[in-house]
Amino acid sequence: MGQFNHELPLLMITLMNTIKYILAALFMQLAAISYTQQTTWEYVLRTPDIDEETFTMTEGIDGSFYIGGRSLLLGQEYPYKSLVFKLNQQGTLVDSIHFTFLGKWTSLSQIIPANNDNFVLLSTFRNSFSPFSNGGLMLHSMNSNLQLSNQTLFWADTNHRIIASIGSSESFGNLFINFAVTVPVSYIKSYLIETDSNFKIIKQKFLTDHPRGYSHLKKLDENTYWGLNLYSNKYDIFDSAFNFVKQQKVPEGMTGNFGVKWDSDTSFYLLGENNEHQLGFLRQPHYFDTTGYLFNSWGRADTVDFPAFTNGIDFHNKDSIFIGGTHNMPYFVIDPGQQPVPTWFVILQTDSLLNVRWERFYGGNANHLMNKLIATRDGGCLVSGTRYDYLNDPVPQTDIIVLKLNSEGLLVGNAELPETRMSEAIVYPNPGTDALQIRLAVQHPTALMELFDANGRLVLSQHLHQKENRITVDQLPSGTYIYRLSADTGLLESGKWVKM
């Protein structure tokens, strides 16, 4: 009879324990990921008698969020102050700071991640009285506790009026920066600057030949600098001394406030507004040559859909691209964020080939204006912008609103109902007259529309089979109705509709 191997059971027990610990760790990791994705929230920064706007935000190493912009006493035109506030992963305010320079008009343009959870702040400043000149660009270092250091100033010519700035972080912590100015007779010109990580100038040039102001910048190599000119809607290329080399028109006639996300050293995704006032988005395989680009668009023919003002396209995974803008934005007005019209944040998700996977709307009960969208490391996204509650505010006041959404664009698990309503269909105009329009999100190709009068009686029922649907209601008397939209795909929405 063979001898019994006493080491075999011990080996099996050890192996089973190892497998058990591995499975437990995987389960905990999956649970953590699931929990994080369900951590969605809404944050509204509303300060009595203060107008607040946001232009920039970023995610810290620990999952906190840093949001920046400016604030102004309600009813005054000047001076603005730069504003930064920090939210934790649950959307709770941790801290905030305001700062200015010598009492001048000061506005934070950008928060740029640096190293070890430190950041670079780009602000512009100028006189708060006409002609609003004698200003320039102000840089700060900021740590995760919102402490500022290393203030550095770049002055423009005393006759120049600062209007905008943008920067990009390059290798070795260098910064590639543009700030645009208006010179006498209202020509738009630009300063290009490259600094080291301590904000010391490596090179600079004032561009005087054509109107230039850049919304996005990138240093491609030591001899090639790329900029997206917001005023000519062209890609501009500069050499190592910032001499202009060549330019190329953005495809599809796209304009507006562009968004850019690079997916390699030479290729990128771009968001803009096409010539039908819709969101246009493309992938360009080369930084300059437009051959072989992919393109898609989204929007309605009878309204304006405008890209997020500072950047509305981002991703961590190219198969889950988030695209954001403002739906029904007032056009050709001085301050679209303070117009008494209902607007929505709109967010799309596409795959890497720009096929729209889903679309969702947020708002409609106030004027919502999207300024920036970023993809978050948990697979969701963060959206910031302004809100003007024209139905309840007797004096126009803009508040900052921040939405943390999961990978499906949902607000879930909130203890309190969010002030911002999410919709997957829009009924308009509201109030209306002889017809109403219904926009269905792409993930709901069909739906049932039911309309009830004030007594709860069903007065209209119609199946919808298109993205855009028009229903005649001239036979109905004036009054308030309740609509209900439902579909097997999960759509279930209701609301009031008023016939004049």
Buried (B, 14 or more C-beta within 10 A) or exposed (E): EEEEEEEEEEEEEEEEEEEEEEEEEEEEEEEEEEEBBEBBBBBBBBBEEBBBBBBBBBBBEEBBBBBBBBBBEBEEEBBBBBBBBBBEBEBEEBEBBBBBBEEBBBBBBBBBBBEEBBBBBBBBBBBBEEEBBBBBBBBBBBEBEBEBEEBBEBEBBEEBBBBBBBBBBBEEBBBBBBBBBBBEEEEBBBBBBBBEBEBEEEEEBBBEEBBBBBBBBBBBEEEBBBBBBBBBBBBBBBEEEBEBEEBBEBBBEBBBBBBBBBBEEBEBBBBBBBEEBBBBBBBBBEBBEBEEBBBBBBBBEEBBBBBBBBBBBBBBEBEBBBBBBBBBBBEEEEEBBBBEEBBBBBBBBBEBEBEBBBBBBBBBBBBBBBBBBBBBEBBBBBBBBBBBBBEEBEEBBBBBBBBBBBBBBBBEEEEEEBBBBBBBBBBBBBEBEEEBBBBBBBBBEEBBBBBBBEEEEEBBEBEBEEBEBEBEBEEBEEEEBBBBBBBEEEBEBEBEBEBE
